[in-house]
């Protein structure tokens, strides 16, 4: 996506809500309820925004919500776009470019994922410390626009250590047992085979999911400070035969929603 399309999307959004957001948020499967707590919010359907893709997955409302959350001006995506939906990597990450253009300094990215460590349980929340890109692609492939970011961005601190610290402080204040780990990003849409799960865990991933990594790559390229929080909705341990469905993922995310909302609001308040 080029700078002209980003500007056109930005201009349209600012015609509906003029205040510059401090925090951008991407709310994953079943976690969009946090946007309902945004005060004095302006809601814009994705299909109304120039060049925005449209969410096609259950649990993704497909709306941009702008307003105040815990005293901060925020822009929240109720639902994201995925590579497996047939969108390009540039389409998937276009909203991150737009949030940066609107003025956001921080990006809080959330997701539902499968836990690959036996110490995890469905319903746990995990701060992402790093990721492994198993999608087979990158949103930065192609010509680089130096006005958006460097040709070769450093990914060694893609998940901001100060924001991670604030997340654990918030969890301690709320008495939430917040986990930490590495997110393994795959393209989907199929869930992994048992052998693939074992491989991914053996190379260092603690959870697995079908989003987040492209968005974080672009956020780092754009100079946004990133916090990633995963909701573990199912167990994905290769040695165990456990079938999983998207409906079960949604059910677990819904049960976890009150704890997730409390944690994210506390983090936003202290950012």
N, C-alpha and C positions, 0 to 999 in steps of 0.2 A: 504494500500500500504506500502510495507516495504522499508527500507533504501536502499536496493540494487537497486530496481526499480527507486527510486528517483535519485540515483547516475547515473544510466544509462541514464535517461532522461537529467540530468544536463550535462553529458559529451557530449552528442550529440549536445545539444544547444550551448555549449561552443566551439564545433568544427566549428560552423557556425558564432558565435559572441563571442569573448573572453572577452570583457569588462564586469565587474560586475555591474549589475543594482543597482541603489539606490532605485528606486521606482518600485513596481509592480502595474499593473492596470488591473482590470477586467471590461470590457466595455459591458454593458448590451444591451438588445433589442433596435435596432435602434440607438445606441450611439457609435458604433464602428468607426465612422468617425474621432474621435479624433486621432486614430492611423495613419491616413493619414498625419498628421502634424509632425510625428516623422521623424527627419532628419537623413540622412545616414543610413536608416533603413535596417535591415535584416529581411526578411519575411520567416517564416517557417510554412508550413501547419501542422495542428495538426497530420494528419495521418502519417507524417514523423518522429514524435518524439516518441521514445520508450515508450510504456505503456500509452500514452495519449489517452483519449477517443476522439470521433469525434462529433462535433456539428451537431444536426439534426433539429434545429428549425430555421424557417425563421427569418432573421435579425441578425443571428450570422454567421459571415464569416468563422470562424474556422481557424484562423491564429494567430500565435504568432509573434509580431513585436518588434524588439529590436533596439534601437538607442538613439538619443538625442532629448529631448523635453524641451524647455526653459532652456537649459544648463545642464540639468540633464540626466544621463543615465537611461533609463527606459526599462521595459519589459511589453508589453501590450497584453492582450488577446482580440482579436477581436471575441467576442462570448465566452460563457461559457457553462457548462454542468449542467443539471438539474436532480434532483432525479426522476422527473416524466418521463424522457426519458428511464427509466429502469436501469440507472446506480446506483451502490451502492453509499452510502454517501462518502466512501473512494475514489471512482473514481471521484466523483464530485469535491472533494477538493484536488485531487492529484496535480493539477497545483500550488496550494498555497504552498505545500511542495517544489515543484521544484523551485519556485521563491525565497523562503527562502534559499534554497541550493545554488542558483546562487549568493546570496549576498544581496538581497533586504532587506532594513530595514523598509520600509513603504509599506502598501498595500492600494491602493485607489480602493474601490469597488463601482460600480455603477449599477443601475437597472432601469427598467420601472416598475411602480406600480400603484395601484388604490388608490385614495384619499378617506378617510372615514370621513374627517372633512368638514363641509359645508363652511368653510373659505378658503379651497383649491380650485384651479381651474386647469383643464388640461393645461399642459405646465409649471406649477410651478416646481421649483427645491427645494428639501428639504435635509438638513443635517440630517443624522440619529444620534440620541442621544442614542438610546438603541433599543433592539429588543425583541420580544416575539417569542419563537420557538413553532409553532403549526404544525411542520412537522411530529411529532410523532417519531422522531428518532434523532440521533446525530452521526456525523462522528467519534467520539471518542469511540464509543462502541466497545468492544473487548480488546485484550491485548494492554497494553501501552508500547511503546518504549520510555524509559526515555531519550534517546539521542535526541528525537524530541521534548519532552515537558513533563510536569508533569502529573501524573495520574488524578489530580483534579484541572484543571486550573480555576483561578478566572475570572469570566465574569462581574464583577461589573463596570469595566472601559474598556469594549471591544472596544468602539469607543473613540479614543484618544482625550481628551479635548483640548490639545494644537493644534492639527490639526483642530478640529472643530472651534477653534478661528481663525485660519488662513483662513478657508473657509469663515467666516463671514467678515473678513477684506478684502478678495478678492472681495466678493460680494458688499461691500460698495464702494470699489474703482471703480467697474464696474457699479454701480447703479443697481444692481440686487436685487430684493425682494426675498431673500433666506429664505425659511421656515425652521422650525425645528420640529422634532417629532420622534415617535416610529414606527419602522417597524415591522409589523406582518408577519412572514414567514410561508407559508403553503406549502404543498407538490404539489398541483395541480394534473393533468393539468386542471381540471375543475375550472371555476370561482366559487366563493362561492355563496351559497343560501342567500336570504335576511336575514333569521334568523341568519345564521352564520356570516354575516357581522355585524349585530347588536351586537352579542355576542363578536366578536373580538374587536369592538370599545369600548364596555362597559368595557372590561378588560384592556384597555389602549393603544391600537394600533391606530395610526393616518393614516397609509397607509398599504396596503396589497400587497404581492408579492410572487413569487414562487422560489426565489433564495436567495443569499446573506448570510442568517443565517448560513448555514453549512460552507461556506468559512470563515466567520468571526470567528466562533468557532475554526477552525483549525489555522487561523492566530494568534489568541490569545494564543492558545496552543503552537505555534511555536515562540512566542515572537515578532511578527510583530506589528508595530504601525498602527492602522487602521483608515481610514477616509471613511465614507459611504455617498454617494450622490444619492438620488432618483429623477427620473423624473416622475412626476405625469402625467400619460397619459390618465386617465379616472377617473370618479367618481364612487365610490363603496359605496354608502349610502343605507343601507338596507331598509329604509322607502320609498325610491323612486324606481320605476320600470324603470330601464334603461338597455337595453341590450348592450352587449359589445362584440367585436370580436378582435382577434389578429391583424387583418388588421388595425383597428382603433387605436390600441395601437401603431403600427408602424408609422402610419401617424402623430400622435401627437409627437412622439419622433423625427421624421424627422424635424418637424417644430421647435422644441425646440433646435435642434442640434447646431446652431450657438452660442446661449447663453450658452449652456452646455460646448461647446468647449472653449469658452472664459474664463469661470469660472475655469475649470479644469486646463487650462494652467497657469492662474494667481496663482492658489494654488501651482502647481508644481514649479513655478519660486521662490516662497517664502518658500518652504520647505527645 
